[in-house]
């Protein structure tokens, strides 16, 4: 999805014909108006340390410049607390699947809901229904903006590679992911590409950073190098590998890597810088 960056505006040459007929010369070409600045979104640099916590009581004491936390569960006051010490805060929301435990669960029509994705209470969305999903996801991103978040981590942007119950194609996923990025940018929020490494080269211009789970375990980290090449962070975690099994590789690539438990509580074991 193309990012909703502000379009460059330049005034077109305007020519006025004399009101009275005849062969009068047109008015001189006007000077073009100054080009408007392209909207600048926060883009964390490769190697930026981070904390990712989606469960348990939020621990705000980790000394890192970036936190990624649950958008529904984290309060505006907690976001402000992190901002006070100069920490950027990413808003985790599920974009690709329904969650029956969220306060907006009833807003999603049944026909959008497919197979379970392996997590309790979650079902894949039919991401082809862009017109239906757009306002529903926009409301979630409004919540992120209104709480003061700097960015969005929209989860499950790789439905096309899973058994969702819908015949999703690569093009369906590209269209959906670009819509997600556009919705975030329209609200002044940076946005991360979550896990869809197979399409990273096609989507890197639309997203401001990437978030990867287990790319080392699956031998897929190289797919995310387009982000590093554009000086955009790749925030990366492994669950089943020990740090000494992958850190040398991913740190050399420029990734921001750490070991986390699968429930994404406060515990972390970051790779050495």
Secondary structure in CASP SS format (residue, H / E / C, confidence):
PFRMAT SS
TARGET T0000
AUTHOR 0000-0000-0000
METHOD secondary structure of the structure
MODEL  1
X C 1.00
X C 1.00
X C 1.00
X C 1.00
X C 1.00
X C 1.00
X C 1.00
X C 1.00
X C 1.00
X C 1.00
X C 1.00
X C 1.00
X C 1.00
X C 1.00
X C 1.00
X C 1.00
X C 1.00
X C 1.00
X C 1.00
X C 1.00
X C 1.00
X C 1.00
X C 1.00
X C 1.00
X C 1.00
X C 1.00
X C 1.00
X C 1.00
X C 1.00
X C 1.00
X C 1.00
X C 1.00
X C 1.00
X C 1.00
X C 1.00
X C 1.00
X C 1.00
X C 1.00
X C 1.00
X C 1.00
X C 1.00
X C 1.00
X C 1.00
X C 1.00
X C 1.00
X C 1.00
X C 1.00
X C 1.00
X C 1.00
X C 1.00
X E 1.00
X E 1.00
X E 1.00
X C 1.00
X C 1.00
X C 1.00
X C 1.00
X C 1.00
X C 1.00
X C 1.00
X C 1.00
X C 1.00
X C 1.00
X C 1.00
X C 1.00
X E 1.00
X E 1.00
X E 1.00
X E 1.00
X E 1.00
X C 1.00
X C 1.00
X C 1.00
X C 1.00
X C 1.00
X H 1.00
X H 1.00
X H 1.00
X H 1.00
X H 1.00
X H 1.00
X H 1.00
X H 1.00
X H 1.00
X C 1.00
X C 1.00
X C 1.00
X E 1.00
X E 1.00
X E 1.00
X E 1.00
X E 1.00
X E 1.00
X E 1.00
X C 1.00
X C 1.00
X E 1.00
X E 1.00
X E 1.00
X C 1.00
X C 1.00
X C 1.00
X C 1.00
X C 1.00
X H 1.00
X H 1.00
X H 1.00
X C 1.00
X C 1.00
X H 1.00
X H 1.00
X H 1.00
X E 1.00
X E 1.00
X E 1.00
X E 1.00
X C 1.00
X C 1.00
X C 1.00
X C 1.00
X C 1.00
X E 1.00
X E 1.00
X E 1.00
X E 1.00
X C 1.00
X C 1.00
X C 1.00
X C 1.00
X H 1.00
X H 1.00
X H 1.00
X H 1.00
X H 1.00
X H 1.00
X H 1.00
X H 1.00
X H 1.00
X H 1.00
X H 1.00
X H 1.00
X H 1.00
X H 1.00
X H 1.00
X H 1.00
X H 1.00
X C 1.00
X C 1.00
X C 1.00
X C 1.00
X E 1.00
X E 1.00
X E 1.00
X E 1.00
X E 1.00
X C 1.00
X C 1.00
X C 1.00
X H 1.00
X H 1.00
X H 1.00
X C 1.00
X C 1.00
X C 1.00
X C 1.00
X C 1.00
X C 1.00
X C 1.00
X C 1.00
X H 1.00
X H 1.00
X H 1.00
X H 1.00
X H 1.00
X H 1.00
X H 1.00
X H 1.00
X H 1.00
X H 1.00
X H 1.00
X H 1.00
X H 1.00
X H 1.00
X H 1.00
X H 1.00
X H 1.00
X C 1.00
X C 1.00
X C 1.00
X E 1.00
X E 1.00
X E 1.00
X E 1.00
X E 1.00
X C 1.00
X C 1.00
X H 1.00
X H 1.00
X H 1.00
X H 1.00
X H 1.00
X H 1.00
X H 1.00
X C 1.00
X C 1.00
X C 1.00
X C 1.00
X C 1.00
X E 1.00
X E 1.00
X E 1.00
X E 1.00
X E 1.00
X C 1.00
X C 1.00
X C 1.00
X C 1.00
X C 1.00
X C 1.00
X C 1.00
X H 1.00
X H 1.00
X H 1.00
X H 1.00
X H 1.00
X H 1.00
X H 1.00
X H 1.00
X H 1.00
X C 1.00
X C 1.00
X C 1.00
X C 1.00
X E 1.00
X E 1.00
X E 1.00
X E 1.00
X E 1.00
X C 1.00
X C 1.00
X C 1.00
X C 1.00
X H 1.00
X H 1.00
X H 1.00
X C 1.00
X H 1.00
X H 1.00
X H 1.00
X H 1.00
X H 1.00
X H 1.00
X H 1.00
X C 1.00
X C 1.00
X E 1.00
X E 1.00
X E 1.00
X E 1.00
X C 1.00
X C 1.00
X C 1.00
X C 1.00
X C 1.00
X C 1.00
X C 1.00
X C 1.00
X C 1.00
X E 1.00
X E 1.00
X C 1.00
X C 1.00
X C 1.00
END
